[in-house]
């Protein structure tokens, strides 16, 4: 899926389709950096580009686009966006990626992406070669003697990452941020880029291990059931995160999770320590804060823009959460900005 046709709806693609793998390219604030084919898997003999087949790791970094839509199937990837929200549809799931988060999609996962932003956005997406995650995982979890005797293997079991929104953290995000900042100057250093990809994958695997600790906390006898339940709950949670400004019901979220409403309500509260309604309310109030501080929208307009149906309910909840009314909060922020400008 090329990011060259901004503002136009692209035709569905079976694979991310980059016409040439080399050299690295920079055009119209769009940079594509591709590494040589990974030795973990043989190159295809059917003329399929290395990136499309998952045999090469590559990075897409673009700035300045506002509207975009495409569909495709890609490699294992980390999606990050800045100065706006990118919406992904993946099966039943819907994900909104913004400055505060990143999204993980597994290899071979069909998806669509839509961007409709009032301001120019920036994307930074890393696509890993097929077998790359498994190779790093094996290196981290195999004893040294065995690694010396068999440095490479093609029999490593596939790793199925949890496809969900990940809040920026202290493990992966700093490395991702530094890589993004330095790539333009070091795009012609494949050795350095490969080292960064290994560092990022090690941290991603660390986060993957931590997630399994959360999975173990769910009440289910079989490990496979706990894992599936965790995926479904996060799918519904991420749906709410993407659609918080729309009317969302408990039944709708339960349907996204493929669970009965009562089972969904109980397990959601168990793993997230709050009910679905409490989670939605918190999202809406946090967004309202930003709009009150950063836009000229009236309090009423902010109320409806973030998904509340009643101005009175919004004002009461805002005061209860922040200890101040929406209008007073705006005035305080304006006074703070004015004093800083003096």
QUIZI-V362971 format. One record per residue. N is the residue number from 0. RES is the residue in three letters. PHI is phi in whole degrees, -180 to 180 (NA if undefined). OMEGA is omega in whole degrees, -180 to 180 (NA if undefined). D_CENTER is the distance of its C-alpha to the mean C-alpha in whole Angstrom. Layout:
n={N;N}
res={RES;RES}
phi={PHI;PHI}
omega={OMEGA;OMEGA}
d_center={D_CENTER;D_CENTER}
This chain:
n={0;1;2;3;4;5;6;7;8;9;10;11;12;13;14;15;16;17;18;19;20;21;22;23;24;25;26;27;28;29;30;31;32;33;34;35;36;37;38;39;40;41;42;43;44;45;46;47;48;49;50;51;52;53;54;55;56;57;58;59;60;61;62;63;64;65;66;67;68;69;70;71;72;73;74;75;76;77;78;79;80;81;82;83;84;85;86;87;88;89;90;91;92;93;94;95;96;97;98;99;100;101;102;103;104;105;106;107;108;109;110;111;112;113;114;115;116;117;118;119;120;121;122;123;124;125;126;127;128;129;130;131;132;133;134;135;136;137;138;139;140;141;142;143;144;145;146;147;148;149;150;151;152;153;154;155;156;157;158;159;160;161;162;163;164;165;166;167;168;169;170;171;172;173;174;175;176;177;178;179;180;181;182;183;184;185;186;187;188;189;190;191;192;193;194;195;196;197;198;199;200;201;202;203;204;205;206;207;208;209;210;211;212;213;214;215;216;217;218;219;220;221;222;223;224;225;226;227;228;229;230;231;232;233;234;235;236;237;238;239;240;241;242;243;244;245;246;247;248;249;250;251;252;253;254;255;256;257;258;259;260;261;262;263;264;265;266;267;268;269;270;271;272;273;274;275;276;277;278;279;280;281;282;283;284;285;286;287;288;289;290;291;292;293;294;295;296;297;298;299;300;301;302;303;304;305;306;307;308;309;310;311;312;313;314;315;316;317;318;319;320;321;322;323;324;325;326;327;328;329;330;331;332;333;334;335;336;337;338;339;340;341}
res={UNK;UNK;UNK;UNK;UNK;UNK;UNK;UNK;UNK;UNK;UNK;UNK;UNK;UNK;UNK;UNK;UNK;UNK;UNK;UNK;UNK;UNK;UNK;UNK;UNK;UNK;UNK;UNK;UNK;UNK;UNK;UNK;UNK;UNK;UNK;UNK;UNK;UNK;UNK;UNK;UNK;UNK;UNK;UNK;UNK;UNK;UNK;UNK;UNK;UNK;UNK;UNK;UNK;UNK;UNK;UNK;UNK;UNK;UNK;UNK;UNK;UNK;UNK;UNK;UNK;UNK;UNK;UNK;UNK;UNK;UNK;UNK;UNK;UNK;UNK;UNK;UNK;UNK;UNK;UNK;UNK;UNK;UNK;UNK;UNK;UNK;UNK;UNK;UNK;UNK;UNK;UNK;UNK;UNK;UNK;UNK;UNK;UNK;UNK;UNK;UNK;UNK;UNK;UNK;UNK;UNK;UNK;UNK;UNK;UNK;UNK;UNK;UNK;UNK;UNK;UNK;UNK;UNK;UNK;UNK;UNK;UNK;UNK;UNK;UNK;UNK;UNK;UNK;UNK;UNK;UNK;UNK;UNK;UNK;UNK;UNK;UNK;UNK;UNK;UNK;UNK;UNK;UNK;UNK;UNK;UNK;UNK;UNK;UNK;UNK;UNK;UNK;UNK;UNK;UNK;UNK;UNK;UNK;UNK;UNK;UNK;UNK;UNK;UNK;UNK;UNK;UNK;UNK;UNK;UNK;UNK;UNK;UNK;UNK;UNK;UNK;UNK;UNK;UNK;UNK;UNK;UNK;UNK;UNK;UNK;UNK;UNK;UNK;UNK;UNK;UNK;UNK;UNK;UNK;UNK;UNK;UNK;UNK;UNK;UNK;UNK;UNK;UNK;UNK;UNK;UNK;UNK;UNK;UNK;UNK;UNK;UNK;UNK;UNK;UNK;UNK;UNK;UNK;UNK;UNK;UNK;UNK;UNK;UNK;UNK;UNK;UNK;UNK;UNK;UNK;UNK;UNK;UNK;UNK;UNK;UNK;UNK;UNK;UNK;UNK;UNK;UNK;UNK;UNK;UNK;UNK;UNK;UNK;UNK;UNK;UNK;UNK;UNK;UNK;UNK;UNK;UNK;UNK;UNK;UNK;UNK;UNK;UNK;UNK;UNK;UNK;UNK;UNK;UNK;UNK;UNK;UNK;UNK;UNK;UNK;UNK;UNK;UNK;UNK;UNK;UNK;UNK;UNK;UNK;UNK;UNK;UNK;UNK;UNK;UNK;UNK;UNK;UNK;UNK;UNK;UNK;UNK;UNK;UNK;UNK;UNK;UNK;UNK;UNK;UNK;UNK;UNK;UNK;UNK;UNK;UNK;UNK;UNK;UNK;UNK;UNK;UNK;UNK;UNK;UNK;UNK;UNK;UNK;UNK;UNK;UNK;UNK;UNK;UNK;UNK;UNK;UNK;UNK;UNK;UNK;UNK;UNK;UNK;UNK;UNK;UNK;UNK}
phi={NA;-80;-100;-88;-102;-67;89;-118;-85;-83;-73;-59;-123;-72;-134;-63;-115;-107;-69;-135;-85;-137;-83;-62;-126;-132;-153;50;63;-117;-124;-122;-116;-119;-93;-63;-54;-69;-76;-62;-127;-70;-70;-70;-109;-108;84;-71;-57;-58;-65;-66;-82;82;-95;-139;-83;-154;-127;-112;-132;-139;-129;102;-91;-118;-129;-168;-146;-159;-131;-178;-132;-127;-83;-53;-150;-113;-106;-137;-139;-139;70;165;-123;-108;-106;-112;-112;-134;59;-78;-85;-137;-128;-114;-107;-140;-61;-97;-156;-140;-121;-109;-123;-81;-64;82;-86;-68;-159;-129;-127;-133;-128;-143;-118;-76;-127;-61;-112;-128;-118;-143;-124;-111;-115;-99;-60;-57;87;-65;-62;-66;-64;-67;-61;-62;-63;-79;-121;-117;-67;-61;-60;-70;-65;-70;-71;-136;-62;-132;-149;-104;-104;-66;-65;-67;-100;-107;-70;-77;-83;-161;-79;-110;-61;-57;-133;-96;-101;-94;-58;-60;-66;-63;-66;-67;-63;-61;-70;-97;-62;-59;-82;-122;-65;-99;-115;-60;-63;-66;-62;-62;-63;-66;-65;-65;-64;-65;-66;-58;-71;-65;-67;-64;-65;-59;-66;-64;-63;-64;-67;-68;-60;-64;-77;-75;-85;-157;-74;-90;-61;-63;-68;-61;-65;-65;-63;-60;-62;-68;-63;-69;-62;-69;-63;-69;-62;-63;-62;-78;-116;-62;-85;-112;-65;-127;-105;-61;-62;-65;-65;-64;-66;-61;-83;58;-132;-69;-55;-69;-63;-62;-60;-67;-74;-62;-65;-64;-89;-105;61;-161;-81;-58;-65;-63;-64;-62;-61;-63;-60;-67;-68;-64;-67;-62;-53;-65;-69;-66;-84;-117;-133;-99;-61;-69;-60;-63;-64;-63;-53;-77;-66;-99;105;-80;-97;-137;-66;-65;-64;-60;-63;-66;-66;-64;-65;-64;-79;-111;75;-158;-74;-57;-67;-66;-62;-63;-61;-63;-65;-65;-66;-65;-64;-63;-69;-72;-84;-75}
omega={-179;178;-175;-174;-178;179;179;177;-177;175;177;-179;178;-180;168;-168;174;-169;-180;-179;-177;-2;174;-173;173;-177;177;-179;177;-180;177;-180;-177;175;179;-177;179;-179;-179;-180;179;178;179;180;-177;178;179;179;-178;-179;-176;-177;-178;-179;178;172;177;-178;173;180;-176;178;167;-177;-178;-177;-176;173;177;176;-179;175;-173;178;170;-171;172;-179;175;-177;-175;178;178;-178;173;-177;177;170;-177;-176;177;-173;174;-173;174;-178;-179;-177;-173;-171;170;-177;175;173;-179;178;178;-178;175;180;170;179;178;176;175;-170;177;-179;-179;-179;177;176;174;-174;-180;178;-176;177;176;180;-177;-179;-180;179;180;180;179;-180;-178;-172;179;-178;-172;-178;-179;177;178;-178;-178;-175;180;176;179;-174;-179;179;-179;177;-180;-178;176;-179;-177;174;178;174;177;-169;179;-178;-177;-170;179;179;178;-180;179;178;179;-177;-174;-170;-177;-179;-173;-177;-179;177;-176;179;179;-180;180;178;179;179;176;179;179;-179;177;-180;177;177;176;178;178;178;-180;-180;-180;174;175;179;-178;-178;-179;-179;175;-175;-174;179;-180;178;178;-179;179;179;178;180;-178;179;179;176;178;179;179;174;178;178;-179;-171;-172;-178;177;175;-180;-179;176;-180;-180;179;178;178;177;-180;-177;178;173;-178;-178;178;179;-179;-177;-177;176;180;-179;-174;-176;176;174;180;176;179;178;178;179;180;179;177;-177;179;178;178;179;176;-178;-180;179;-178;-171;-180;178;179;176;179;178;179;177;-180;-177;-179;-178;173;177;-179;-176;178;179;178;179;-178;-179;180;179;179;180;-177;-172;176;-177;-180;178;-179;178;178;179;-180;179;179;179;179;179;178;-179;-180;179;-178;-178;NA}
d_center={17;19;17;21;22;20;22;23;22;22;23;21;21;21;19;18;21;22;26;27;25;27;28;25;25;24;25;24;22;20;20;19;20;21;23;26;25;25;28;26;27;29;29;29;33;32;31;27;25;24;20;21;22;20;22;21;18;17;15;15;15;16;17;19;18;18;18;17;17;16;16;16;16;14;14;12;9;7;5;6;8;11;14;13;10;9;10;9;12;12;15;16;12;11;7;7;5;8;10;9;6;3;2;5;8;12;15;16;14;15;13;13;12;13;14;17;17;20;20;19;15;14;11;11;10;11;13;15;19;20;21;19;18;21;23;21;21;25;26;25;26;30;33;34;37;35;33;36;38;35;32;30;30;29;29;26;24;21;18;16;12;11;8;7;5;6;8;10;12;16;15;12;12;15;16;13;14;17;17;15;19;21;20;22;25;25;23;27;27;25;26;24;21;22;22;19;17;19;19;15;15;18;15;13;16;17;14;14;18;17;15;19;21;19;20;23;24;24;27;27;30;28;25;24;24;22;19;19;20;17;15;16;16;12;12;15;13;10;12;14;12;11;15;17;19;21;23;21;24;24;25;22;20;22;22;18;19;22;24;27;26;28;27;23;24;26;23;20;23;23;20;19;22;22;23;21;23;22;19;19;22;20;17;20;22;19;18;22;23;21;23;26;26;24;26;29;29;31;30;31;29;26;27;26;23;21;22;26;29;31;32;34;31;29;31;32;29;28;31;31;28;28;32;33;33;30;33;34;31;31;34;33;30;33;35;33;32;36;37;35;36;39}
